[in-house]
Amino acid sequence: MSRHYNLVLVSVKLLLKLLTTTWKQPKSQASLSFNMLNLDTVKKDIEEWIVNFVEVSNPALGGWPPCPYARKARLDQDFEVRIGRNPFEDLISLSYNTLPKSVVIIAYDPAYHPYEQFHKELEYANEHYLQPKDIIVLEDHPNDPEIVNGVSMNQGTYALALVQNLSDLNEKAQLVAKKGFYDAWPEQYLKQLFKHRIDPRS
């Protein structure tokens, strides 16, 4: 009886230790990133970037804005901004259903999502989960400068995963390509841009 009691007591102590250890575990980096970003602030920052840069004509880009469709999407409220927790899991969940808007922008704190890891997660999600569902994610990270003809294309504050329907993006790209949209863009940049897409110039 005494031996049985001792075994039960040891088991209880081990269980309490496990529960205490679990309770004291620090939050994951993804959770910290999620909790530190404020959705209203992120939305405001991204909309200002769109209004002041993405939809503005730029002489270095042949007189075109960086995205010819950005203004219409903004005015039609056809984009959605979210705060992400885990890039890979966030993208997988989007692949299960039809996208709620033409563009879903998921923002992350780059301090908790270093570029190399962020890039790998988005690449893997693209190749194995999104593209088979006719979806694509484009990335923007402050630590991966995207310079086109001396113009920085980055939002600059957040690591962004920009999710769109792949067929729709290809179709829209082909329409503006016929009008010369890509004529002023460096070939090396375009090769990377069209890595997971149909080259609209062909």
C-alpha positions in Angstrom: 0.0 0.0 0.0 2.8 2.4 0.9 4.6 1.6 -2.3 1.5 2.3 -4.3 1.0 5.6 -2.5 4.6 6.6 -3.2 4.2 5.9 -6.9 1.0 8.0 -7.1 2.7 10.8 -5.3 5.7 10.8 -7.7 3.3 10.7 -10.6 1.4 13.7 -9.3 4.6 15.6 -8.7 5.8 14.9 -12.2 2.5 16.1 -13.6 2.5 19.3 -11.6 6.1 20.0 -12.8 5.1 19.4 -16.4 2.1 21.7 -16.1 4.2 24.4 -14.4 6.9 24.2 -17.0 4.3 24.5 -19.8 2.6 27.4 -18.2 5.9 29.3 -17.9 7.0 28.8 -21.5 7.6 32.0 -23.3 5.4 33.0 -26.2 6.6 31.9 -29.6 8.1 34.5 -31.9 5.0 34.3 -34.2 2.7 35.0 -31.3 4.8 38.0 -30.2 4.8 39.4 -33.7 1.0 38.9 -34.0 0.4 40.6 -30.6 2.8 43.5 -31.3 1.1 44.7 -34.5 -2.0 46.8 -34.4 -4.4 46.1 -37.3 -5.7 49.6 -37.6 -2.1 51.0 -37.8 -1.1 48.4 -40.3 -4.2 49.1 -42.5 -3.4 52.8 -42.3 0.3 52.3 -43.2 -0.5 50.0 -46.1 -3.3 52.3 -47.5 -0.9 55.3 -47.4 1.7 53.3 -49.2 -0.9 52.4 -51.9 -2.2 56.0 -52.3 1.2 57.7 -52.2 3.2 55.2 -54.2 1.7 52.0 -55.6 -1.0 53.8 -57.6 1.0 56.9 -58.5 2.5 57.3 -62.0 6.3 57.2 -62.0 8.6 58.5 -64.8 11.2 55.9 -63.9 8.6 53.2 -64.8 7.7 54.6 -68.1 5.1 56.9 -66.7 3.2 53.9 -65.2 2.3 53.4 -61.5 3.9 50.3 -59.9 0.5 48.6 -60.1 -2.0 49.9 -62.6 -4.9 48.1 -60.8 -4.1 49.3 -57.3 -6.3 52.4 -57.4 -9.4 50.6 -58.5 -8.9 47.9 -55.9 -8.6 50.5 -53.2 -11.6 52.5 -54.3 -13.7 49.3 -54.7 -12.4 48.1 -51.3 -11.4 45.0 -53.1 -8.4 44.2 -50.9 -8.1 42.9 -47.4 -5.4 43.5 -44.8 -4.7 41.0 -42.1 -2.1 40.5 -39.4 -0.3 37.2 -39.8 0.8 34.8 -37.2 2.6 32.0 -39.1 3.2 32.6 -42.8 3.1 29.0 -43.9 0.0 28.2 -41.8 -1.7 31.4 -42.8 -1.2 30.7 -46.5 -2.4 27.1 -46.2 -5.6 28.2 -44.6 -6.2 30.6 -47.5 -5.8 27.8 -50.0 -8.8 26.0 -48.6 -11.4 28.5 -49.8 -12.0 31.2 -52.5 -10.1 34.4 -51.7 -12.5 36.9 -50.0 -11.0 39.8 -52.0 -8.9 40.2 -55.2 -5.9 40.8 -53.0 -5.3 39.6 -49.4 -2.3 41.4 -47.8 -1.0 39.6 -44.7 1.4 41.7 -42.7 4.2 40.4 -40.3 6.7 42.1 -38.1 10.0 41.6 -39.9 11.9 41.5 -36.6 10.2 38.2 -35.9 10.1 36.9 -39.4 13.7 37.2 -40.9 13.8 37.4 -44.7 15.4 34.0 -45.4 12.9 32.1 -43.4 10.0 34.2 -44.6 11.1 33.6 -48.2 11.4 29.9 -47.8 7.9 29.6 -46.2 6.3 31.6 -49.0 8.1 29.7 -51.7 7.1 26.3 -50.3 3.5 27.4 -49.9 3.5 28.7 -53.5 4.8 25.6 -55.0 3.1 22.9 -53.0 -0.2 24.4 -51.8 -1.2 27.7 -53.5 -0.4 27.2 -57.2 -2.2 23.9 -57.4 -5.3 25.9 -56.3 -4.7 28.7 -58.8 -3.4 31.1 -56.1 -0.1 32.9 -55.8 1.6 34.8 -53.0 4.0 37.6 -53.8 6.4 38.7 -51.1 7.7 42.0 -49.9 10.3 42.2 -47.1 12.3 45.2 -45.8 15.5 43.1 -45.8 15.1 42.2 -49.4 15.3 45.5 -51.2 13.5 45.6 -54.6 14.9 48.4 -56.7 13.6 49.1 -60.2 15.4 51.8 -62.1 16.4 53.5 -58.8 12.9 53.2 -57.3 12.4 51.2 -54.1 9.3 49.0 -54.5 9.2 47.9 -50.9 6.6 49.0 -48.4 9.4 49.2 -46.0 7.8 48.6 -42.6 6.3 45.2 -42.7 7.0 41.8 -44.2 4.1 41.3 -46.6 2.5 38.3 -48.2 0.3 39.5 -51.0 -2.1 36.8 -52.1 -4.0 36.8 -55.4 -5.8 34.5 -57.8 -3.1 33.4 -60.2 -5.2 33.2 -63.4 -6.6 36.7 -62.7 -3.2 38.1 -62.1 -1.9 36.6 -65.4 -4.8 37.9 -67.3 -4.4 41.4 -66.0 -0.7 41.4 -66.5 -1.2 40.4 -70.2 -3.6 43.3 -70.7 -1.1 45.9 -69.5 1.9 44.2 -71.1 0.3 44.8 -74.5 0.2 48.5 -73.7 3.9 48.6 -72.8 3.7 48.5 -69.0 6.8 46.3 -68.6 8.9 48.0 -71.3 10.9 50.1 -68.8 11.5 47.3 -66.3 14.9 45.6 -66.1 14.9 42.1 -67.6 16.6 40.5 -64.6 13.9 41.8 -62.2 11.1 40.6 -64.5 12.6 37.1 -64.6 12.3 36.9 -60.9 8.9 38.5 -60.9 7.5 35.9 -63.3 9.1 33.0 -61.6 5.7 31.4 -60.7 3.7 33.1 -63.4 3.2 33.2 -67.2 5.5 35.9 -68.7 2.8 38.3 -70.0 5.1 39.6 -72.7 5.2 36.3 -74.6 
